[in-house]
Amino acid sequence: MLNGRTVLERFPAGGPRGSWPAEEFAQARRLEGQHAEVVMDLSSDAFLVIVRDLTE
């Protein structure tokens, strides 16, 4: 958990052009009922798919 967020998956920022694996993964989680979103982690140059802790 990171600042009230749970990281579900990490994806490198340098993916192939036209490919959005983090967005596709997040969309699949949203279809399952999770409130997944994609954020950029600049320190690791990666996209993170997260779920915020709604109890805070």
PDB file with one MODEL, atoms N, CA, C and O in Angstrom:
MODEL        1
ATOM      1  N   MET A   1       0.857  -1.177   0.000  1.00  0.00           N
ATOM      2  CA  MET A   1       0.000   0.000   0.000  1.00  0.00           C
ATOM      3  C   MET A   1       0.896   1.230   0.000  1.00  0.00           C
ATOM      4  O   MET A   1       1.933   1.247   0.662  1.00  0.00           O
ATOM      5  N   LEU A   2       0.502   2.246  -0.732  1.00  0.00           N
ATOM      6  CA  LEU A   2       1.293   3.457  -0.891  1.00  0.00           C
ATOM      7  C   LEU A   2       0.380   4.659  -0.735  1.00  0.00           C
ATOM      8  O   LEU A   2      -0.422   4.945  -1.623  1.00  0.00           O
ATOM      9  N   ASN A   3       0.492   5.370   0.388  1.00  0.00           N
ATOM     10  CA  ASN A   3      -0.329   6.564   0.630  1.00  0.00           C
ATOM     11  C   ASN A   3      -1.817   6.317   0.406  1.00  0.00           C
ATOM     12  O   ASN A   3      -2.474   7.077  -0.306  1.00  0.00           O
ATOM     13  N   GLY A   4      -2.341   5.275   1.001  1.00  0.00           N
ATOM     14  CA  GLY A   4      -3.757   4.974   0.850  1.00  0.00           C
ATOM     15  C   GLY A   4      -4.119   4.367  -0.487  1.00  0.00           C
ATOM     16  O   GLY A   4      -5.288   4.344  -0.873  1.00  0.00           O
ATOM     17  N   ARG A   5      -3.108   3.872  -1.200  1.00  0.00           N
ATOM     18  CA  ARG A   5      -3.345   3.254  -2.508  1.00  0.00           C
ATOM     19  C   ARG A   5      -2.698   1.880  -2.542  1.00  0.00           C
ATOM     20  O   ARG A   5      -1.624   1.673  -1.977  1.00  0.00           O
ATOM     21  N   THR A   6      -3.346   0.962  -3.197  1.00  0.00           N
ATOM     22  CA  THR A   6      -2.785  -0.360  -3.405  1.00  0.00           C
ATOM     23  C   THR A   6      -2.369  -0.476  -4.865  1.00  0.00           C
ATOM     24  O   THR A   6      -3.173  -0.234  -5.765  1.00  0.00           O
ATOM     25  N   VAL A   7      -1.119  -0.846  -5.099  1.00  0.00           N
ATOM     26  CA  VAL A   7      -0.625  -1.029  -6.463  1.00  0.00           C
ATOM     27  C   VAL A   7      -0.984  -2.443  -6.912  1.00  0.00           C
ATOM     28  O   VAL A   7      -0.561  -3.426  -6.304  1.00  0.00           O
ATOM     29  N   LEU A   8      -1.771  -2.531  -7.989  1.00  0.00           N
ATOM     30  CA  LEU A   8      -2.163  -3.827  -8.527  1.00  0.00           C
ATOM     31  C   LEU A   8      -1.127  -4.386  -9.494  1.00  0.00           C
ATOM     32  O   LEU A   8      -0.885  -5.592  -9.533  1.00  0.00           O
ATOM     33  N   GLU A   9      -0.515  -3.487 -10.278  1.00  0.00           N
ATOM     34  CA  GLU A   9       0.432  -3.925 -11.316  1.00  0.00           C
ATOM     35  C   GLU A   9       1.302  -2.748 -11.735  1.00  0.00           C
ATOM     36  O   GLU A   9       0.895  -1.593 -11.612  1.00  0.00           O
ATOM     37  N   ARG A  10       2.501  -3.046 -12.230  1.00  0.00           N
ATOM     38  CA  ARG A  10       3.435  -2.043 -12.761  1.00  0.00           C
ATOM     39  C   ARG A  10       3.722  -2.360 -14.226  1.00  0.00           C
ATOM     40  O   ARG A  10       3.834  -3.523 -14.614  1.00  0.00           O
ATOM     41  N   PHE A  11       3.838  -1.304 -15.031  1.00  0.00           N
ATOM     42  CA  PHE A  11       4.152  -1.462 -16.445  1.00  0.00           C
ATOM     43  C   PHE A  11       5.231  -0.463 -16.823  1.00  0.00           C
ATOM     44  O   PHE A  11       5.127   0.707 -16.455  1.00  0.00           O
ATOM     45  N   PRO A  12       6.270  -0.883 -17.549  1.00  0.00           N
ATOM     46  CA  PRO A  12       7.317   0.054 -17.961  1.00  0.00           C
ATOM     47  C   PRO A  12       6.736   1.129 -18.879  1.00  0.00           C
ATOM     48  O   PRO A  12       5.843   0.865 -19.685  1.00  0.00           O
ATOM     49  N   ALA A  13       7.260   2.338 -18.738  1.00  0.00           N
ATOM     50  CA  ALA A  13       6.752   3.458 -19.530  1.00  0.00           C
ATOM     51  C   ALA A  13       7.137   3.353 -20.998  1.00  0.00           C
ATOM     52  O   ALA A  13       6.482   3.967 -21.840  1.00  0.00           O
ATOM     53  N   GLY A  14       8.161   2.607 -21.329  1.00  0.00           N
ATOM     54  CA  GLY A  14       8.643   2.537 -22.705  1.00  0.00           C
ATOM     55  C   GLY A  14       8.014   1.427 -23.522  1.00  0.00           C
ATOM     56  O   GLY A  14       8.724   0.716 -24.233  1.00  0.00           O
ATOM     57  N   GLY A  15       6.715   1.260 -23.444  1.00  0.00           N
ATOM     58  CA  GLY A  15       6.038   0.216 -24.211  1.00  0.00           C
ATOM     59  C   GLY A  15       6.000   0.529 -25.695  1.00  0.00           C
ATOM     60  O   GLY A  15       6.309   1.651 -26.096  1.00  0.00           O
ATOM     61  N   PRO A  16       5.627  -0.441 -26.517  1.00  0.00           N
ATOM     62  CA  PRO A  16       5.551  -0.216 -27.961  1.00  0.00           C
ATOM     63  C   PRO A  16       4.534   0.861 -28.318  1.00  0.00           C
ATOM     64  O   PRO A  16       3.511   1.007 -27.650  1.00  0.00           O
ATOM     65  N   ARG A  17       4.821   1.605 -29.367  1.00  0.00           N
ATOM     66  CA  ARG A  17       3.924   2.677 -29.809  1.00  0.00           C
ATOM     67  C   ARG A  17       2.548   2.103 -30.127  1.00  0.00           C
ATOM     68  O   ARG A  17       2.433   1.084 -30.808  1.00  0.00           O
ATOM     69  N   GLY A  18       1.507   2.766 -29.630  1.00  0.00           N
ATOM     70  CA  GLY A  18       0.149   2.322 -29.877  1.00  0.00           C
ATOM     71  C   GLY A  18      -0.331   1.267 -28.893  1.00  0.00           C
ATOM     72  O   GLY A  18      -1.469   0.807 -28.982  1.00  0.00           O
ATOM     73  N   SER A  19       0.525   0.883 -27.958  1.00  0.00           N
ATOM     74  CA  SER A  19       0.163  -0.114 -26.956  1.00  0.00           C
ATOM     75  C   SER A  19      -0.014   0.572 -25.604  1.00  0.00           C
ATOM     76  O   SER A  19       0.851   1.340 -25.180  1.00  0.00           O
ATOM     77  N   TRP A  20      -1.107   0.305 -24.938  1.00  0.00           N
ATOM     78  CA  TRP A  20      -1.411   0.911 -23.652  1.00  0.00           C
ATOM     79  C   TRP A  20      -1.731  -0.189 -22.639  1.00  0.00           C
ATOM     80  O   TRP A  20      -2.864  -0.262 -22.163  1.00  0.00           O
ATOM     81  N   PRO A  21      -0.766  -1.046 -22.296  1.00  0.00           N
ATOM     82  CA  PRO A  21      -1.064  -2.184 -21.425  1.00  0.00           C
ATOM     83  C   PRO A  21      -1.577  -1.785 -20.044  1.00  0.00           C
ATOM     84  O   PRO A  21      -2.428  -2.479 -19.488  1.00  0.00           O
ATOM     85  N   ALA A  22      -1.086  -0.692 -19.481  1.00  0.00           N
ATOM     86  CA  ALA A  22      -1.566  -0.274 -18.160  1.00  0.00           C
ATOM     87  C   ALA A  22      -3.034   0.129 -18.235  1.00  0.00           C
ATOM     88  O   ALA A  22      -3.823  -0.241 -17.365  1.00  0.00           O
ATOM     89  N   GLU A  23      -3.402   0.879 -19.259  1.00  0.00           N
ATOM     90  CA  GLU A  23      -4.799   1.297 -19.430  1.00  0.00           C
ATOM     91  C   GLU A  23      -5.705   0.093 -19.685  1.00  0.00           C
ATOM     92  O   GLU A  23      -6.824   0.029 -19.174  1.00  0.00           O
ATOM     93  N   GLU A  24      -5.216  -0.854 -20.474  1.00  0.00           N
ATOM     94  CA  GLU A  24      -6.011  -2.054 -20.752  1.00  0.00           C
ATOM     95  C   GLU A  24      -6.205  -2.885 -19.485  1.00  0.00           C
ATOM     96  O   GLU A  24      -7.292  -3.409 -19.243  1.00  0.00           O
ATOM     97  N   PHE A  25      -5.159  -3.005 -18.685  1.00  0.00           N
ATOM     98  CA  PHE A  25      -5.252  -3.743 -17.425  1.00  0.00           C
ATOM     99  C   PHE A  25      -6.228  -3.055 -16.476  1.00  0.00           C
ATOM    100  O   PHE A  25      -7.058  -3.711 -15.848  1.00  0.00           O
ATOM    101  N   ALA A  26      -6.125  -1.729 -16.375  1.00  0.00           N
ATOM    102  CA  ALA A  26      -7.025  -0.969 -15.497  1.00  0.00           C
ATOM    103  C   ALA A  26      -8.472  -1.103 -15.956  1.00  0.00           C
ATOM    104  O   ALA A  26      -9.373  -1.261 -15.132  1.00  0.00           O
ATOM    105  N   GLN A  27      -8.700  -1.041 -17.258  1.00  0.00           N
ATOM    106  CA  GLN A  27     -10.060  -1.185 -17.782  1.00  0.00           C
ATOM    107  C   GLN A  27     -10.632  -2.558 -17.438  1.00  0.00           C
ATOM    108  O   GLN A  27     -11.803  -2.660 -17.071  1.00  0.00           O
ATOM    109  N   ALA A  28      -9.842  -3.596 -17.547  1.00  0.00           N
ATOM    110  CA  ALA A  28     -10.301  -4.941 -17.197  1.00  0.00           C
ATOM    111  C   ALA A  28     -10.669  -5.007 -15.716  1.00  0.00           C
ATOM    112  O   ALA A  28     -11.656  -5.650 -15.356  1.00  0.00           O
ATOM    113  N   ARG A  29      -9.882  -4.344 -14.845  1.00  0.00           N
ATOM    114  CA  ARG A  29     -10.198  -4.329 -13.416  1.00  0.00           C
ATOM    115  C   ARG A  29     -11.486  -3.547 -13.156  1.00  0.00           C
ATOM    116  O   ARG A  29     -12.281  -3.926 -12.296  1.00  0.00           O
ATOM    117  N   ARG A  30     -11.694  -2.443 -13.910  1.00  0.00           N
ATOM    118  CA  ARG A  30     -12.929  -1.671 -13.746  1.00  0.00           C
ATOM    119  C   ARG A  30     -14.142  -2.495 -14.156  1.00  0.00           C
ATOM    120  O   ARG A  30     -15.199  -2.396 -13.533  1.00  0.00           O
ATOM    121  N   LEU A  31     -13.998  -3.304 -15.197  1.00  0.00           N
ATOM    122  CA  LEU A  31     -15.097  -4.176 -15.618  1.00  0.00           C
ATOM    123  C   LEU A  31     -15.418  -5.224 -14.555  1.00  0.00           C
ATOM    124  O   LEU A  31     -16.533  -5.744 -14.508  1.00  0.00           O
ATOM    125  N   GLU A  32     -14.441  -5.531 -13.702  1.00  0.00           N
ATOM    126  CA  GLU A  32     -14.639  -6.462 -12.581  1.00  0.00           C
ATOM    127  C   GLU A  32     -15.210  -5.752 -11.350  1.00  0.00           C
ATOM    128  O   GLU A  32     -15.514  -6.395 -10.346  1.00  0.00           O
ATOM    129  N   GLY A  33     -15.352  -4.430 -11.430  1.00  0.00           N
ATOM    130  CA  GLY A  33     -15.944  -3.684 -10.322  1.00  0.00           C
ATOM    131  C   GLY A  33     -14.958  -2.944  -9.439  1.00  0.00           C
ATOM    132  O   GLY A  33     -15.366  -2.311  -8.465  1.00  0.00           O
ATOM    133  N   GLN A  34     -13.681  -3.006  -9.747  1.00  0.00           N
ATOM    134  CA  GLN A  34     -12.683  -2.270  -8.968  1.00  0.00           C
ATOM    135  C   GLN A  34     -12.565  -0.853  -9.516  1.00  0.00           C
ATOM    136  O   GLN A  34     -12.818  -0.613 -10.696  1.00  0.00           O
ATOM    137  N   HIS A  35     -12.184   0.072  -8.664  1.00  0.00           N
ATOM    138  CA  HIS A  35     -11.999   1.463  -9.078  1.00  0.00           C
ATOM    139  C   HIS A  35     -10.525   1.685  -9.428  1.00  0.00           C
ATOM    140  O   HIS A  35      -9.839   2.479  -8.785  1.00  0.00           O
ATOM    141  N   ALA A  36     -10.057   0.985 -10.438  1.00  0.00           N
ATOM    142  CA  ALA A  36      -8.648   1.040 -10.830  1.00  0.00           C
ATOM    143  C   ALA A  36      -8.373   2.281 -11.667  1.00  0.00           C
ATOM    144  O   ALA A  36      -9.208   2.723 -12.456  1.00  0.00           O
ATOM    145  N   GLU A  37      -7.175   2.830 -11.472  1.00  0.00           N
ATOM    146  CA  GLU A  37      -6.739   3.963 -12.283  1.00  0.00           C
ATOM    147  C   GLU A  37      -5.241   3.841 -12.535  1.00  0.00           C
ATOM    148  O   GLU A  37      -4.532   3.118 -11.835  1.00  0.00           O
ATOM    149  N   VAL A  38      -4.780   4.557 -13.542  1.00  0.00           N
ATOM    150  CA  VAL A  38      -3.362   4.522 -13.922  1.00  0.00           C
ATOM    151  C   VAL A  38      -2.715   5.824 -13.483  1.00  0.00           C
ATOM    152  O   VAL A  38      -3.241   6.910 -13.728  1.00  0.00           O
ATOM    153  N   VAL A  39      -1.564   5.699 -12.831  1.00  0.00           N
ATOM    154  CA  VAL A  39      -0.760   6.857 -12.450  1.00  0.00           C
ATOM    155  C   VAL A  39       0.674   6.611 -12.912  1.00  0.00           C
ATOM    156  O   VAL A  39       1.094   5.471 -13.109  1.00  0.00           O
ATOM    157  N   MET A  40       1.408   7.697 -13.079  1.00  0.00           N
ATOM    158  CA  MET A  40       2.812   7.597 -13.491  1.00  0.00           C
ATOM    159  C   MET A  40       3.698   7.719 -12.270  1.00  0.00           C
ATOM    160  O   MET A  40       3.545   8.645 -11.473  1.00  0.00           O
ATOM    161  N   ASP A  41       4.632   6.777 -12.120  1.00  0.00           N
ATOM    162  CA  ASP A  41       5.646   6.845 -11.071  1.00  0.00           C
ATOM    163  C   ASP A  41       6.929   7.332 -11.735  1.00  0.00           C
ATOM    164  O   ASP A  41       7.654   6.554 -12.356  1.00  0.00           O
ATOM    165  N   LEU A  42       7.199   8.621 -11.597  1.00  0.00           N
ATOM    166  CA  LEU A  42       8.347   9.209 -12.275  1.00  0.00           C
ATOM    167  C   LEU A  42       9.675   8.644 -11.791  1.00  0.00           C
ATOM    168  O   LEU A  42      10.615   8.513 -12.576  1.00  0.00           O
ATOM    169  N   SER A  43       9.762   8.311 -10.513  1.00  0.00           N
ATOM    170  CA  SER A  43      11.041   7.821  -9.982  1.00  0.00           C
ATOM    171  C   SER A  43      11.443   6.474 -10.575  1.00  0.00           C
ATOM    172  O   SER A  43      12.633   6.185 -10.698  1.00  0.00           O
ATOM    173  N   SER A  44      10.464   5.645 -10.944  1.00  0.00           N
ATOM    174  CA  SER A  44      10.793   4.342 -11.537  1.00  0.00           C
ATOM    175  C   SER A  44      10.478   4.294 -13.031  1.00  0.00           C
ATOM    176  O   SER A  44      10.662   3.256 -13.666  1.00  0.00           O
ATOM    177  N   ASP A  45      10.002   5.408 -13.600  1.00  0.00           N
ATOM    178  CA  ASP A  45       9.637   5.488 -15.015  1.00  0.00           C
ATOM    179  C   ASP A  45       8.687   4.352 -15.394  1.00  0.00           C
ATOM    180  O   ASP A  45       8.909   3.622 -16.360  1.00  0.00           O
ATOM    181  N   ALA A  46       7.621   4.230 -14.601  1.00  0.00           N
ATOM    182  CA  ALA A  46       6.653   3.158 -14.825  1.00  0.00           C
ATOM    183  C   ALA A  46       5.242   3.672 -14.600  1.00  0.00           C
ATOM    184  O   ALA A  46       5.020   4.620 -13.846  1.00  0.00           O
ATOM    185  N   PHE A  47       4.298   3.033 -15.266  1.00  0.00           N
ATOM    186  CA  PHE A  47       2.891   3.292 -15.017  1.00  0.00           C
ATOM    187  C   PHE A  47       2.414   2.299 -13.967  1.00  0.00           C
ATOM    188  O   PHE A  47       2.701   1.106 -14.066  1.00  0.00           O
ATOM    189  N   LEU A  48       1.690   2.780 -12.963  1.00  0.00           N
ATOM    190  CA  LEU A  48       1.145   1.930 -11.922  1.00  0.00           C
ATOM    191  C   LEU A  48      -0.369   1.880 -12.056  1.00  0.00           C
ATOM    192  O   LEU A  48      -1.010   2.910 -12.266  1.00  0.00           O
ATOM    193  N   VAL A  49      -0.933   0.710 -11.937  1.00  0.00           N
ATOM    194  CA  VAL A  49      -2.385   0.575 -11.857  1.00  0.00           C
ATOM    195  C   VAL A  49      -2.691   0.458 -10.374  1.00  0.00           C
ATOM    196  O   VAL A  49      -2.232  -0.465  -9.701  1.00  0.00           O
ATOM    197  N   ILE A  50      -3.479   1.415  -9.872  1.00  0.00           N
ATOM    198  CA  ILE A  50      -3.741   1.482  -8.442  1.00  0.00           C
ATOM    199  C   ILE A  50      -5.237   1.442  -8.144  1.00  0.00           C
ATOM    200  O   ILE A  50      -6.080   1.691  -9.005  1.00  0.00           O
ATOM    201  N   VAL A  51      -5.525   1.120  -6.893  1.00  0.00           N
ATOM    202  CA  VAL A  51      -6.871   1.245  -6.343  1.00  0.00           C
ATOM    203  C   VAL A  51      -6.716   2.065  -5.071  1.00  0.00           C
ATOM    204  O   VAL A  51      -5.915   1.717  -4.203  1.00  0.00           O
ATOM    205  N   ARG A  52      -7.469   3.143  -4.954  1.00  0.00           N
ATOM    206  CA  ARG A  52      -7.401   3.986  -3.757  1.00  0.00           C
ATOM    207  C   ARG A  52      -8.197   3.350  -2.626  1.00  0.00           C
ATOM    208  O   ARG A  52      -9.231   2.719  -2.844  1.00  0.00           O
ATOM    209  N   ASP A  53      -7.687   3.533  -1.416  1.00  0.00           N
ATOM    210  CA  ASP A  53      -8.395   3.074  -0.227  1.00  0.00           C
ATOM    211  C   ASP A  53      -9.518   4.061   0.054  1.00  0.00           C
ATOM    212  O   ASP A  53      -9.258   5.192   0.465  1.00  0.00           O
ATOM    213  N   LEU A  54     -10.753   3.652  -0.161  1.00  0.00           N
ATOM    214  CA  LEU A  54     -11.905   4.541  -0.026  1.00  0.00           C
ATOM    215  C   LEU A  54     -12.329   4.747   1.417  1.00  0.00           C
ATOM    216  O   LEU A  54     -13.249   5.523   1.674  1.00  0.00           O
ATOM    217  N   THR A  55     -11.690   4.077   2.365  1.00  0.00           N
ATOM    218  CA  THR A  55     -12.066   4.224   3.767  1.00  0.00           C
ATOM    219  C   THR A  55     -11.372   5.411   4.419  1.00  0.00           C
ATOM    220  O   THR A  55     -11.697   5.769   5.552  1.00  0.00           O
ATOM    221  N   GLU A  56     -10.423   6.026   3.722  1.00  0.00           N
ATOM    222  CA  GLU A  56      -9.706   7.171   4.324  1.00  0.00           C
ATOM    223  C   GLU A  56     -10.450   8.452   4.062  1.00  0.00           C
ATOM    224  O   GLU A  56     -10.008   9.520   4.486  1.00  0.00           O
TER     225      GLU A  56
ENDMDL
END
